[in-house]
């Protein structure tokens, strides 16, 4: 039989662990569950249609896509993980060389959407918010 004191102690421990996890920068379980790399065979398109990226299947979770700069399509690869909120965006040139052109921070992750804030950029304004919607392939 669980006493009232034990229930209160358990509740206190749960709240304390939650607060410590948040303060130490741990990724929430919901963010991890719905992170794009945890959803294979999906396409993510920004609300302004300027950015599109694809998440491969379980065996090949490469995240590649493009940024539209006017009429020019810039080929990109995203380095992203549910364990880190930073997203590095690399431009892939004709020689297959990669250069970081964007750094974004994942702000909100839902099953069907991803919201990022631009930290460093070549194609966007710093502080700009980009909203992505998910589509199944």
N, CA, C and O atoms as CSV, one atom per row, in Angstrom:
chain,resi,resn,atom,element,x,y,z
A,1,UNK,N,N,0.839,-1.186,0.000
A,1,UNK,CA,C,0.000,0.000,0.000
A,1,UNK,C,C,0.886,1.251,0.000
A,1,UNK,O,O,1.852,1.351,0.756
A,2,UNK,N,N,0.535,2.178,-0.849
A,2,UNK,CA,C,1.300,3.402,-0.995
A,2,UNK,C,C,0.695,4.479,-0.106
A,2,UNK,O,O,-0.498,4.775,-0.187
A,3,UNK,N,N,1.523,5.049,0.730
A,3,UNK,CA,C,1.035,6.092,1.628
A,3,UNK,C,C,1.052,7.439,0.918
A,3,UNK,O,O,1.639,7.597,-0.153
A,4,UNK,N,N,0.391,8.401,1.548
A,4,UNK,CA,C,0.345,9.751,0.994
A,4,UNK,C,C,1.740,10.355,0.925
A,4,UNK,O,O,2.070,11.064,-0.026
A,5,UNK,N,N,2.557,10.073,1.936
A,5,UNK,CA,C,3.921,10.608,1.954
A,5,UNK,C,C,4.716,10.080,0.770
A,5,UNK,O,O,5.454,10.833,0.133
A,6,UNK,N,N,4.574,8.795,0.470
A,6,UNK,CA,C,5.300,8.204,-0.658
A,6,UNK,C,C,4.832,8.804,-1.977
A,6,UNK,O,O,5.643,9.049,-2.870
A,7,UNK,N,N,3.532,9.042,-2.105
A,7,UNK,CA,C,3.002,9.650,-3.318
A,7,UNK,C,C,3.574,11.050,-3.514
A,7,UNK,O,O,3.986,11.412,-4.616
A,8,UNK,N,N,3.595,11.838,-2.433
A,8,UNK,CA,C,4.145,13.186,-2.518
A,8,UNK,C,C,5.632,13.154,-2.841
A,8,UNK,O,O,6.113,13.962,-3.636
A,9,UNK,N,N,6.356,12.233,-2.235
A,9,UNK,CA,C,7.786,12.123,-2.509
A,9,UNK,C,C,8.016,11.745,-3.970
A,9,UNK,O,O,8.886,12.313,-4.630
A,10,UNK,N,N,7.241,10.793,-4.474
A,10,UNK,CA,C,7.375,10.385,-5.871
A,10,UNK,C,C,7.071,11.549,-6.808
A,10,UNK,O,O,7.792,11.768,-7.781
A,11,UNK,N,N,6.010,12.294,-6.521
A,11,UNK,CA,C,5.652,13.458,-7.341
A,11,UNK,C,C,6.772,14.496,-7.308
A,11,UNK,O,O,7.116,15.072,-8.340
A,12,UNK,N,N,7.336,14.732,-6.138
A,12,UNK,CA,C,8.442,15.676,-6.000
A,12,UNK,C,C,9.638,15.247,-6.845
A,12,UNK,O,O,10.249,16.072,-7.523
A,13,UNK,N,N,9.972,13.953,-6.806
A,13,UNK,CA,C,11.103,13.441,-7.573
A,13,UNK,C,C,10.846,13.615,-9.069
A,13,UNK,O,O,11.751,14.023,-9.798
A,14,UNK,N,N,9.653,13.320,-9.536
A,14,UNK,CA,C,9.314,13.468,-10.954
A,14,UNK,C,C,9.453,14.930,-11.382
A,14,UNK,O,O,10.034,15.218,-12.428
A,15,UNK,N,N,8.928,15.838,-10.589
A,15,UNK,CA,C,9.022,17.266,-10.909
A,15,UNK,C,C,10.486,17.711,-10.900
A,15,UNK,O,O,10.911,18.444,-11.793
A,16,UNK,N,N,11.247,17.286,-9.921
A,16,UNK,CA,C,12.654,17.651,-9.812
A,16,UNK,C,C,13.454,17.145,-11.015
A,16,UNK,O,O,14.259,17.885,-11.579
A,17,UNK,N,N,13.236,15.890,-11.408
A,17,UNK,CA,C,13.931,15.322,-12.561
A,17,UNK,C,C,13.555,16.085,-13.832
A,17,UNK,O,O,14.420,16.350,-14.666
A,18,UNK,N,N,12.305,16.432,-13.986
A,18,UNK,CA,C,11.853,17.190,-15.149
A,18,UNK,C,C,12.532,18.557,-15.206
A,18,UNK,O,O,13.012,18.970,-16.261
A,19,UNK,N,N,12.570,19.248,-14.086
A,19,UNK,CA,C,13.193,20.576,-14.047
A,19,UNK,C,C,14.686,20.478,-14.342
A,19,UNK,O,O,15.219,21.268,-15.121
A,20,UNK,N,N,15.357,19.521,-13.729
A,20,UNK,CA,C,16.797,19.352,-13.964
A,20,UNK,C,C,17.058,19.014,-15.427
A,20,UNK,O,O,18.014,19.522,-16.013
A,21,UNK,N,N,16.224,18.161,-16.029
A,21,UNK,CA,C,16.388,17.812,-17.447
A,21,UNK,C,C,16.247,19.035,-18.334
A,21,UNK,O,O,17.016,19.216,-19.277
A,22,UNK,N,N,15.283,19.858,-18.039
A,22,UNK,CA,C,15.058,21.063,-18.837
A,22,UNK,C,C,16.230,22.032,-18.676
A,22,UNK,O,O,16.717,22.594,-19.658
A,23,UNK,N,N,16.673,22.222,-17.453
A,23,UNK,CA,C,17.758,23.175,-17.197
A,23,UNK,C,C,19.102,22.706,-17.741
A,23,UNK,O,O,19.961,23.532,-18.050
A,24,UNK,N,N,19.295,21.419,-17.861
A,24,UNK,CA,C,20.579,20.920,-18.368
A,24,UNK,C,C,20.587,20.784,-19.877
A,24,UNK,O,O,21.578,20.334,-20.451
A,25,UNK,N,N,19.510,21.162,-20.521
A,25,UNK,CA,C,19.482,21.138,-21.977
A,25,UNK,C,C,19.149,19.774,-22.558
A,25,UNK,O,O,19.363,19.549,-23.749
A,26,UNK,N,N,18.642,18.878,-21.768
A,26,UNK,CA,C,18.258,17.565,-22.297
A,26,UNK,C,C,17.082,17.729,-23.254
A,26,UNK,O,O,16.201,18.564,-23.048
A,27,UNK,N,N,17.091,16.937,-24.274
A,27,UNK,CA,C,16.012,16.970,-25.254
A,27,UNK,C,C,14.810,16.231,-24.683
A,27,UNK,O,O,14.944,15.142,-24.124
A,28,UNK,N,N,13.645,16.830,-24.828
A,28,UNK,CA,C,12.445,16.197,-24.303
A,28,UNK,C,C,12.123,14.930,-25.085
A,28,UNK,O,O,12.420,14.845,-26.276
A,29,UNK,N,N,11.522,13.953,-24.430
A,29,UNK,CA,C,11.167,12.709,-25.132
A,29,UNK,C,C,10.236,12.938,-26.319
A,29,UNK,O,O,10.321,12.226,-27.320
A,30,UNK,N,N,9.351,13.923,-26.214
A,30,UNK,CA,C,8.434,14.211,-27.325
A,30,UNK,C,C,9.211,14.780,-28.500
A,30,UNK,O,O,8.961,14.420,-29.651
A,31,UNK,N,N,10.167,15.681,-28.207
A,31,UNK,CA,C,10.978,16.253,-29.284
A,31,UNK,C,C,11.755,15.146,-29.984
A,31,UNK,O,O,11.852,15.132,-31.211
A,32,UNK,N,N,12.307,14.222,-29.212
A,32,UNK,CA,C,13.076,13.125,-29.799
A,32,UNK,C,C,12.175,12.237,-30.650
A,32,UNK,O,O,12.547,11.854,-31.759
A,33,UNK,N,N,11.006,11.911,-30.140
A,33,UNK,CA,C,10.077,11.024,-30.839
A,33,UNK,C,C,9.669,11.578,-32.201
A,33,UNK,O,O,9.567,10.824,-33.169
A,34,UNK,N,N,9.436,12.879,-32.286
A,34,UNK,CA,C,8.924,13.483,-33.514
A,34,UNK,C,C,9.991,14.172,-34.353
A,34,UNK,O,O,9.667,14.789,-35.368
A,35,UNK,N,N,11.247,14.082,-33.953
A,35,UNK,CA,C,12.315,14.739,-34.706
A,35,UNK,C,C,12.353,14.174,-36.125
A,35,UNK,O,O,12.126,12.977,-36.306
A,36,UNK,N,N,12.633,14.999,-37.135
A,36,UNK,CA,C,12.624,14.504,-38.515
A,36,UNK,C,C,13.447,13.236,-38.744
A,36,UNK,O,O,13.011,12.352,-39.481
A,37,UNK,N,N,14.629,13.129,-38.127
A,37,UNK,CA,C,15.451,11.934,-38.339
A,37,UNK,C,C,14.847,10.691,-37.705
A,37,UNK,O,O,15.295,9.579,-37.985
A,38,UNK,N,N,13.846,10.855,-36.862
A,38,UNK,CA,C,13.138,9.721,-36.267
A,38,UNK,C,C,11.908,9.346,-37.099
A,38,UNK,O,O,11.160,8.440,-36.734
A,39,UNK,N,N,11.707,10.044,-38.209
A,39,UNK,CA,C,10.569,9.788,-39.091
A,39,UNK,C,C,11.087,9.521,-40.506
A,39,UNK,O,O,11.055,10.406,-41.362
A,40,UNK,N,N,11.563,8.301,-40.744
A,40,UNK,CA,C,12.133,7.994,-42.061
A,40,UNK,C,C,11.111,8.107,-43.189
A,40,UNK,O,O,9.900,8.063,-42.976
A,41,UNK,N,N,11.655,8.257,-44.406
A,41,UNK,CA,C,10.831,8.354,-45.616
A,41,UNK,C,C,9.830,9.499,-45.551
A,41,UNK,O,O,8.645,9.339,-45.844
A,42,UNK,N,N,10.350,10.664,-45.155
A,42,UNK,CA,C,9.501,11.853,-45.094
A,42,UNK,C,C,10.155,13.007,-45.846
A,42,UNK,O,O,11.370,13.048,-46.043
A,43,UNK,N,N,9.305,13.938,-46.256
A,43,UNK,CA,C,9.749,15.154,-46.935
A,43,UNK,C,C,9.255,16.313,-46.081
A,43,UNK,O,O,8.119,16.304,-45.605
A,44,UNK,N,N,10.113,17.312,-45.888
A,44,UNK,CA,C,9.792,18.476,-45.070
A,44,UNK,C,C,9.926,19.723,-45.938
A,44,UNK,O,O,10.982,19.963,-46.524
A,45,UNK,N,N,8.862,20.516,-46.021
A,45,UNK,CA,C,8.851,21.705,-46.878
A,45,UNK,C,C,8.521,22.927,-46.022
A,45,UNK,O,O,7.576,22.915,-45.234
A,46,UNK,N,N,9.324,23.986,-46.194
A,46,UNK,CA,C,9.075,25.218,-45.441
A,46,UNK,C,C,7.785,25.872,-45.935
A,46,UNK,O,O,7.370,25.677,-47.078
A,47,UNK,N,N,7.168,26.646,-45.057
A,47,UNK,CA,C,5.887,27.262,-45.409
A,47,UNK,C,C,6.010,28.216,-46.597
A,47,UNK,O,O,5.044,28.417,-47.334
A,48,UNK,N,N,7.210,28.813,-46.786
A,48,UNK,CA,C,7.394,29.691,-47.947
A,48,UNK,C,C,7.899,28.932,-49.178
A,48,UNK,O,O,8.160,29.538,-50.218
A,49,UNK,N,N,8.036,27.624,-49.062
A,49,UNK,CA,C,8.451,26.720,-50.151
A,49,UNK,C,C,9.901,26.946,-50.618
A,49,UNK,O,O,10.288,26.436,-51.669
A,50,UNK,N,N,10.697,27.694,-49.860
A,50,UNK,CA,C,12.087,27.954,-50.254
A,50,UNK,C,C,13.025,26.821,-49.869
A,50,UNK,O,O,14.077,26.648,-50.484
A,51,UNK,N,N,12.646,26.043,-48.844
A,51,UNK,CA,C,13.521,24.965,-48.372
A,51,UNK,C,C,12.740,23.663,-48.372
A,51,UNK,O,O,11.581,23.608,-47.964
A,52,UNK,N,N,13.406,22.616,-48.841
A,52,UNK,CA,C,12.816,21.281,-48.828
A,52,UNK,C,C,13.925,20.303,-48.470
A,52,UNK,O,O,15.031,20.399,-49.002
A,53,UNK,N,N,13.640,19.360,-47.568
A,53,UNK,CA,C,14.612,18.309,-47.292
A,53,UNK,C,C,13.913,16.972,-47.115
A,53,UNK,O,O,12.730,16.896,-46.783
A,54,UNK,N,N,14.691,15.922,-47.351
A,54,UNK,CA,C,14.174,14.564,-47.328
A,54,UNK,C,C,14.934,13.747,-46.296
A,54,UNK,O,O,16.152,13.868,-46.165
A,55,UNK,N,N,14.205,12.915,-45.566
A,55,UNK,CA,C,14.823,11.979,-44.633
A,55,UNK,C,C,14.706,10.601,-45.263
A,55,UNK,O,O,13.613,10.163,-45.623
A,56,UNK,N,N,15.848,9.915,-45.395
A,56,UNK,CA,C,15.867,8.599,-46.039
A,56,UNK,C,C,15.199,7.519,-45.205
A,56,UNK,O,O,14.539,7.804,-44.205
A,57,UNK,N,N,15.381,6.273,-45.632
A,57,UNK,CA,C,14.800,5.157,-44.890
A,57,UNK,C,C,15.664,4.820,-43.680
A,57,UNK,O,O,16.717,5.422,-43.472
A,58,UNK,N,N,15.210,3.848,-42.879
A,58,UNK,CA,C,15.897,3.478,-41.632
A,58,UNK,C,C,17.346,3.084,-41.862
A,58,UNK,O,O,18.181,3.310,-40.986
A,59,UNK,N,N,17.677,2.499,-43.019
A,59,UNK,CA,C,19.041,2.058,-43.290
A,59,UNK,C,C,19.938,3.197,-43.749
A,59,UNK,O,O,21.162,3.086,-43.677
A,60,UNK,N,N,19.348,4.293,-44.222
A,60,UNK,CA,C,20.126,5.407,-44.754
A,60,UNK,C,C,19.442,6.712,-44.372
A,60,UNK,O,O,18.676,7.274,-45.154
A,61,UNK,N,N,19.721,7.185,-43.173
A,61,UNK,CA,C,19.027,8.372,-42.673
A,61,UNK,C,C,19.687,9.682,-43.092
A,61,UNK,O,O,19.706,10.646,-42.327
A,62,UNK,N,N,20.227,9.714,-44.306
A,62,UNK,CA,C,20.781,10.972,-44.804
A,62,UNK,C,C,19.653,11.984,-44.935
A,62,UNK,O,O,18.527,11.654,-45.309
A,63,UNK,N,N,19.989,13.217,-44.617
A,63,UNK,CA,C,19.009,14.294,-44.737
A,63,UNK,C,C,19.550,15.272,-45.770
A,63,UNK,O,O,20.482,16.029,-45.497
A,64,UNK,N,N,18.961,15.250,-46.947
A,64,UNK,CA,C,19.408,16.097,-48.044
A,64,UNK,C,C,18.227,16.867,-48.609
A,64,UNK,O,O,17.071,16.519,-48.372
A,65,UNK,N,N,18.534,17.917,-49.358
A,65,UNK,CA,C,17.458,18.697,-49.945
A,65,UNK,C,C,17.987,19.877,-50.712
A,65,UNK,O,O,19.050,19.810,-51.328
A,66,UNK,N,N,17.239,20.963,-50.671
A,66,UNK,CA,C,17.654,22.154,-51.400
A,66,UNK,C,C,17.064,23.412,-50.764
A,66,UNK,O,O,16.067,23.373,-50.043
A,67,UNK,N,N,17.730,24.534,-51.067
A,67,UNK,CA,C,17.236,25.870,-50.740
A,67,UNK,C,C,17.093,26.592,-52.073
A,67,UNK,O,O,18.013,26.589,-52.891
A,68,UNK,N,N,15.943,27.205,-52.285
A,68,UNK,CA,C,15.740,27.996,-53.495
A,68,UNK,C,C,16.197,29.427,-53.215
A,68,UNK,O,O,15.719,30.077,-52.285
A,69,UNK,N,N,17.138,29.905,-54.045
A,69,UNK,CA,C,17.618,31.281,-53.963
A,69,UNK,C,C,17.249,31.937,-55.288
A,69,UNK,O,O,17.997,31.880,-56.264
A,70,UNK,N,N,16.088,32.554,-55.292
A,70,UNK,CA,C,15.544,33.048,-56.559
A,70,UNK,C,C,15.166,31.850,-57.405
A,70,UNK,O,O,14.337,31.036,-56.997
A,71,UNK,N,N,15.769,31.732,-58.589
A,71,UNK,CA,C,15.506,30.580,-59.450
A,71,UNK,C,C,16.593,29.521,-59.331
A,71,UNK,O,O,16.519,28.473,-59.974
A,72,UNK,N,N,17.608,29.797,-58.502
A,72,UNK,CA,C,18.714,28.852,-58.340
A,72,UNK,C,C,18.425,27.882,-57.193
A,72,UNK,O,O,18.020,28.285,-56.102
A,73,UNK,N,N,18.645,26.592,-57.470
A,73,UNK,CA,C,18.431,25.552,-56.468
A,73,UNK,C,C,19.792,25.191,-55.856
A,73,UNK,O,O,20.683,24.716,-56.559
A,74,UNK,N,N,19.949,25.418,-54.547
A,74,UNK,CA,C,21.183,25.131,-53.823
A,74,UNK,C,C,21.031,23.764,-53.158
A,74,UNK,O,O,20.142,23.582,-52.326
A,75,UNK,N,N,21.883,22.803,-53.510
A,75,UNK,CA,C,21.826,21.464,-52.923
A,75,UNK,C,C,22.416,21.512,-51.514
A,75,UNK,O,O,23.488,22.074,-51.293
A,76,UNK,N,N,21.692,20.909,-50.565
A,76,UNK,CA,C,22.122,20.959,-49.171
A,76,UNK,C,C,22.074,19.580,-48.516
A,76,UNK,O,O,21.390,18.669,-48.981
A,77,UNK,N,N,22.821,19.462,-47.423
A,77,UNK,CA,C,22.743,18.328,-46.512
A,77,UNK,C,C,22.591,18.903,-45.117
A,77,UNK,O,O,23.284,19.851,-44.748
A,78,UNK,N,N,21.683,18.328,-44.343
A,78,UNK,CA,C,21.468,18.800,-42.986
A,78,UNK,C,C,22.080,17.812,-42.004
A,78,UNK,O,O,21.912,16.599,-42.134
A,79,UNK,N,N,22.783,18.346,-41.033
A,79,UNK,CA,C,23.319,17.538,-39.942
A,79,UNK,C,C,22.425,17.805,-38.742
A,79,UNK,O,O,22.491,18.869,-38.126
A,80,UNK,N,N,21.597,16.833,-38.424
A,80,UNK,CA,C,20.641,17.035,-37.348
A,80,UNK,C,C,20.482,15.768,-36.534
A,80,UNK,O,O,20.619,14.657,-37.049
A,81,UNK,N,N,20.196,15.949,-35.270
A,81,UNK,CA,C,20.024,14.824,-34.365
A,81,UNK,C,C,19.045,15.233,-33.276
A,81,UNK,O,O,19.048,16.386,-32.844
A,82,UNK,N,N,18.211,14.309,-32.827
A,82,UNK,CA,C,17.266,14.658,-31.764
A,82,UNK,C,C,17.967,14.935,-30.436
A,82,UNK,O,O,17.339,15.448,-29.510
A,83,UNK,N,N,19.242,14.610,-30.325
A,83,UNK,CA,C,19.975,14.821,-29.081
A,83,UNK,C,C,20.575,16.225,-28.997
A,83,UNK,O,O,21.051,16.629,-27.936
A,84,UNK,N,N,20.558,16.973,-30.108
A,84,UNK,CA,C,21.131,18.320,-30.146
A,84,UNK,C,C,20.139,19.221,-30.870
A,84,UNK,O,O,19.571,18.818,-31.885
A,85,UNK,N,N,19.922,20.425,-30.368
A,85,UNK,CA,C,18.951,21.309,-31.014
A,85,UNK,C,C,19.543,22.064,-32.206
A,85,UNK,O,O,18.795,22.604,-33.022
A,86,UNK,N,N,20.883,22.110,-32.319
A,86,UNK,CA,C,21.498,22.803,-33.454
A,86,UNK,C,C,21.397,21.963,-34.725
A,86,UNK,O,O,21.580,20.745,-34.700
A,87,UNK,N,N,21.105,22.629,-35.820
A,87,UNK,CA,C,21.037,21.992,-37.134
A,87,UNK,C,C,22.023,22.712,-38.040
A,87,UNK,O,O,21.866,23.902,-38.316
A,88,UNK,N,N,23.035,21.995,-38.502
A,88,UNK,CA,C,23.993,22.563,-39.447
A,88,UNK,C,C,23.524,22.248,-40.859
A,88,UNK,O,O,23.164,21.112,-41.168
A,89,UNK,N,N,23.531,23.265,-41.708
A,89,UNK,CA,C,23.128,23.100,-43.102
A,89,UNK,C,C,24.370,23.306,-43.971
A,89,UNK,O,O,24.992,24.367,-43.949
A,90,UNK,N,N,24.711,22.275,-44.728
A,90,UNK,CA,C,25.889,22.307,-45.580
A,90,UNK,C,C,25.467,22.469,-47.028
A,90,UNK,O,O,24.519,21.825,-47.478
A,91,UNK,N,N,26.168,23.328,-47.761
A,91,UNK,CA,C,25.982,23.410,-49.205
A,91,UNK,C,C,26.900,22.381,-49.841
A,91,UNK,O,O,28.067,22.272,-49.463
A,92,UNK,N,N,26.386,21.629,-50.801
A,92,UNK,CA,C,27.188,20.642,-51.523
A,92,UNK,C,C,27.458,21.214,-52.902
A,92,UNK,O,O,26.533,21.421,-53.688
A,93,UNK,N,N,28.739,21.472,-53.198
A,93,UNK,CA,C,29.065,22.054,-54.505
A,93,UNK,C,C,29.270,20.968,-55.561
A,93,UNK,O,O,29.138,19.779,-55.274
A,94,UNK,N,N,29.591,21.386,-56.775
A,94,UNK,CA,C,29.727,20.442,-57.901
A,94,UNK,C,C,30.861,19.439,-57.689
A,94,UNK,O,O,30.871,18.385,-58.325
A,95,UNK,N,N,31.824,19.749,-56.801
A,95,UNK,CA,C,32.926,18.819,-56.508
A,95,UNK,C,C,32.636,17.956,-55.289
A,95,UNK,O,O,33.530,17.287,-54.771
A,96,UNK,N,N,31.382,17.970,-54.826
A,96,UNK,CA,C,30.934,17.213,-53.650
A,96,UNK,C,C,31.569,17.725,-52.355
A,96,UNK,O,O,31.574,17.021,-51.346
A,97,UNK,N,N,32.105,18.955,-52.382
A,97,UNK,CA,C,32.641,19.588,-51.181
A,97,UNK,C,C,31.471,20.174,-50.397
A,97,UNK,O,O,30.493,20.646,-50.977
A,98,UNK,N,N,31.587,20.135,-49.070
A,98,UNK,CA,C,30.521,20.646,-48.213
A,98,UNK,C,C,31.030,21.820,-47.385
A,98,UNK,O,O,32.117,21.766,-46.810
A,99,UNK,N,N,30.228,22.881,-47.334
A,99,UNK,CA,C,30.540,24.064,-46.524
A,99,UNK,C,C,29.305,24.443,-45.723
A,99,UNK,O,O,28.194,24.455,-46.252
A,100,UNK,N,N,29.501,24.751,-44.444
A,100,UNK,CA,C,28.376,25.172,-43.613
A,100,UNK,C,C,27.909,26.541,-44.094
A,100,UNK,O,O,28.690,27.489,-44.174
A,101,UNK,N,N,26.609,26.625,-44.415
A,101,UNK,CA,C,26.053,27.894,-44.886
A,101,UNK,C,C,24.959,28.418,-43.959
A,101,UNK,O,O,24.605,29.596,-44.004
A,102,UNK,N,N,24.436,27.541,-43.130
A,102,UNK,CA,C,23.358,27.923,-42.227
A,102,UNK,C,C,23.535,27.175,-40.904
A,102,UNK,O,O,24.014,26.041,-40.880
A,103,UNK,N,N,23.147,27.818,-39.817
A,103,UNK,CA,C,23.012,27.127,-38.536
A,103,UNK,C,C,21.648,27.518,-37.988
A,103,UNK,O,O,21.344,28.696,-37.802
A,104,UNK,N,N,20.841,26.507,-37.738
A,104,UNK,CA,C,19.496,26.715,-37.216
A,104,UNK,C,C,19.384,26.065,-35.847
A,104,UNK,O,O,20.172,25.186,-35.499
A,105,UNK,N,N,18.398,26.502,-35.074
A,105,UNK,CA,C,18.102,25.899,-33.775
A,105,UNK,C,C,16.666,25.393,-33.815
A,105,UNK,O,O,15.739,26.147,-34.109
A,106,UNK,N,N,16.492,24.111,-33.515
A,106,UNK,CA,C,15.137,23.547,-33.464
A,106,UNK,C,C,14.427,24.134,-32.246
A,106,UNK,O,O,14.885,23.977,-31.114
A,107,UNK,N,N,13.313,24.805,-32.486
A,107,UNK,CA,C,12.560,25.447,-31.405
A,107,UNK,C,C,11.361,24.618,-30.964
A,107,UNK,O,O,11.075,24.494,-29.773
A,108,UNK,N,N,10.668,24.055,-31.944
A,108,UNK,CA,C,9.478,23.260,-31.620
A,108,UNK,C,C,9.383,22.114,-32.607
A,108,UNK,O,O,9.499,22.307,-33.818
A,109,UNK,N,N,9.171,20.926,-32.080
A,109,UNK,CA,C,9.059,19.738,-32.922
A,109,UNK,C,C,7.736,19.062,-32.615
A,109,UNK,O,O,7.424,18.754,-31.464
A,110,UNK,N,N,6.980,18.843,-33.653
A,110,UNK,CA,C,5.711,18.120,-33.552
A,110,UNK,C,C,5.739,17.015,-34.601
A,110,UNK,O,O,6.630,16.978,-35.450
A,111,UNK,N,N,4.766,16.122,-34.540
A,111,UNK,CA,C,4.743,14.992,-35.472
A,111,UNK,C,C,4.747,15.465,-36.923
A,111,UNK,O,O,5.410,14.867,-37.770
A,112,UNK,N,N,4.020,16.519,-37.207
A,112,UNK,CA,C,3.880,16.973,-38.592
A,112,UNK,C,C,4.532,18.314,-38.872
A,112,UNK,O,O,4.338,18.879,-39.948
A,113,UNK,N,N,5.307,18.840,-37.920
A,113,UNK,CA,C,5.943,20.127,-38.171
A,113,UNK,C,C,7.234,20.294,-37.376
A,113,UNK,O,O,7.448,19.657,-36.344
A,114,UNK,N,N,8.070,21.163,-37.889
A,114,UNK,CA,C,9.335,21.509,-37.255
A,114,UNK,C,C,9.486,23.016,-37.385
A,114,UNK,O,O,9.337,23.571,-38.474
A,115,UNK,N,N,9.781,23.677,-36.269
A,115,UNK,CA,C,9.991,25.118,-36.275
A,115,UNK,C,C,11.430,25.375,-35.859
A,115,UNK,O,O,11.872,24.919,-34.804
A,116,UNK,N,N,12.165,26.117,-36.703
A,116,UNK,CA,C,13.558,26.427,-36.414
A,116,UNK,C,C,13.751,27.937,-36.397
A,116,UNK,O,O,12.999,28.689,-37.017
A,117,UNK,N,N,14.791,28.362,-35.661
A,117,UNK,CA,C,15.206,29.760,-35.668
A,117,UNK,C,C,16.577,29.831,-36.311
A,117,UNK,O,O,17.461,29.038,-35.989
A,118,UNK,N,N,16.753,30.768,-37.207
A,118,UNK,CA,C,18.021,30.933,-37.908
A,118,UNK,C,C,19.025,31.632,-36.979
A,118,UNK,O,O,18.756,32.714,-36.458
A,119,UNK,N,N,20.185,30.991,-36.784
A,119,UNK,CA,C,21.250,31.584,-35.961
A,119,UNK,C,C,22.318,32.230,-36.836
A,119,UNK,O,O,22.702,33.375,-36.600
A,120,UNK,N,N,22.795,31.514,-37.833
A,120,UNK,CA,C,23.790,32.027,-38.777
A,120,UNK,C,C,23.284,31.670,-40.161
A,120,UNK,O,O,22.768,30.573,-40.374
A,121,UNK,N,N,23.431,32.604,-41.115
A,121,UNK,CA,C,22.801,32.328,-42.393
A,121,UNK,C,C,23.456,33.015,-43.579
A,121,UNK,O,O,24.073,34.074,-43.469
A,122,UNK,N,N,23.289,32.360,-44.711
A,122,UNK,CA,C,23.665,32.923,-45.994
A,122,UNK,C,C,22.415,33.375,-46.747
A,122,UNK,O,O,22.454,34.349,-47.498
A,123,UNK,N,N,21.303,32.660,-46.539
A,123,UNK,CA,C,20.093,32.887,-47.327
A,123,UNK,C,C,18.919,33.468,-46.551
A,123,UNK,O,O,17.917,33.855,-47.152
A,124,UNK,N,N,19.024,33.534,-45.227
A,124,UNK,CA,C,17.922,34.028,-44.401
A,124,UNK,C,C,18.444,35.096,-43.449
A,124,UNK,O,O,19.649,35.335,-43.373
A,125,UNK,N,N,17.533,35.736,-42.726
A,125,UNK,CA,C,17.923,36.723,-41.717
A,125,UNK,C,C,18.131,36.018,-40.379
A,125,UNK,O,O,17.370,35.118,-40.021
A,126,UNK,N,N,19.161,36.427,-39.645
A,126,UNK,CA,C,19.364,35.869,-38.306
A,126,UNK,C,C,18.140,36.189,-37.458
A,126,UNK,O,O,17.627,37.308,-37.476
A,127,UNK,N,N,17.683,35.186,-36.718
A,127,UNK,CA,C,16.488,35.341,-35.893
A,127,UNK,C,C,15.204,34.977,-36.618
A,127,UNK,O,O,14.150,34.869,-35.990
A,128,UNK,N,N,15.275,34.788,-37.922
A,128,UNK,CA,C,14.088,34.416,-38.703
A,128,UNK,C,C,13.588,33.043,-38.274
A,128,UNK,O,O,14.379,32.157,-37.950
A,129,UNK,N,N,12.304,32.879,-38.273
A,129,UNK,CA,C,11.672,31.601,-37.939
A,129,UNK,C,C,11.264,30.925,-39.241
A,129,UNK,O,O,10.646,31.543,-40.109
A,130,UNK,N,N,11.619,29.642,-39.367
A,130,UNK,CA,C,11.219,28.849,-40.538
A,130,UNK,C,C,10.353,27.698,-40.039
A,130,UNK,O,O,10.735,26.965,-39.126
A,131,UNK,N,N,9.193,27.553,-40.647
A,131,UNK,CA,C,8.252,26.497,-40.266
A,131,UNK,C,C,8.224,25.457,-41.378
A,131,UNK,O,O,7.993,25.784,-42.542
A,132,UNK,N,N,8.465,24.188,-41.004
A,132,UNK,CA,C,8.431,23.074,-41.952
A,132,UNK,C,C,7.224,22.202,-41.672
A,132,UNK,O,O,6.867,21.959,-40.519
A,133,UNK,N,N,6.599,21.733,-42.744
A,133,UNK,CA,C,5.516,20.750,-42.637
A,133,UNK,C,C,6.020,19.428,-43.184
A,133,UNK,O,O,6.805,19.400,-44.132
A,134,UNK,N,N,5.570,18.332,-42.586
A,134,UNK,CA,C,6.010,16.987,-42.961
A,134,UNK,C,C,5.045,16.355,-43.959
A,134,UNK,O,O,3.828,16.514,-43.867
A,135,UNK,N,N,5.630,15.631,-44.917
A,135,UNK,CA,C,4.856,14.880,-45.901
A,135,UNK,C,C,5.457,13.490,-45.998
A,135,UNK,O,O,6.679,13.342,-46.002
A,136,UNK,N,N,4.629,12.487,-46.075
A,136,UNK,CA,C,5.108,11.103,-46.270
A,136,UNK,C,C,5.508,10.907,-47.715
A,136,UNK,O,O,4.856,11.416,-48.625
A,137,UNK,N,N,6.591,10.161,-47.924
A,137,UNK,CA,C,7.022,9.833,-49.292
A,137,UNK,C,C,6.299,8.603,-49.785
A,137,UNK,O,O,6.524,8.167,-50.914
